């Protein structure tokens, strides 16, 4: 019987977990941040709203992705020793 495709043994950082966790945390943290900051910003057109959301979302994404990656790397290093 061949091994199931869904199972795998990761060595090092599990990048799929990092991407999924970053995605979820960015939505959970980013939506309220964008909504809160939009109160203090003049957003008259759809284009200005979209660009505002992209700019703030990019900052939230990078501030989420970096700590998630370092957490995963720390866990991978601990599990390999």
N, C-alpha and C positions, 0 to 999 in steps of 0.2 A: 504494500500500500504506500503510495507516495506521500510525502509530507505535505500538510496543508499549506497553501500559499500564504494565508493570513498570519502564520506564525513565523517569527524570525528572532534571532538572537542578536541584539545590538552590542556593538563593542565601541565604547566611547560615548559621545553625546548622541542621544536619540533626537535627531533633527525634526522628525515628524511630530514628536511630542512638543518640542520647542515651538514649532510653527502653529500647532493647534492651540496650545496654551496662550501664545502671544495673540492669536486671533481673538480668542474668547475674552481675554483680559482687556484687550484694546477696545472691544465693543462695550464691555461692562464699565470700564473706566472712562473711555473716550466720549461716549454719548452724553453723560452728565456734564463733563468738562466743556464740550462744545456748546451744549445748551446754556450752561452758566455763563461762559464767556461771550456768547452771542447777545446776551442781554445788554452788555456794555459796548456793543459795536453797531455801527450804522450799516445795516444790510438792506439796501433798497431794491436790488435786483437779484434775480435768480443766479446770475453769474457771480455776483459778490458773495452770495450765500454759499455757493458751491466751492469757490476758492477759499473762503474762510474755513469751511469744514475740512478741506484738503490740507490746508496749512496747519491747523490745530491738530488734526488727526495724524499727520506725519510726525509731529513732535510727540504726541502721546504714544504712537507706535514705537518709535525709537527708544523712548524712556521705558517702555514695557519690554521690548524685545531683548535689550541688553541684559537687564537683571535676570530674565527668564533663562537666557543662554548661560550666564555664569552660574546660576543655580543648578542647571542640568549638568554643566561641566563638573561642578563640585560634587554632585551626587555620583557621577560616573567615575570620578577619581576615587571617591570613598568606596564604591562597590568593587573597584578593581584591586584594592589593597587587601 
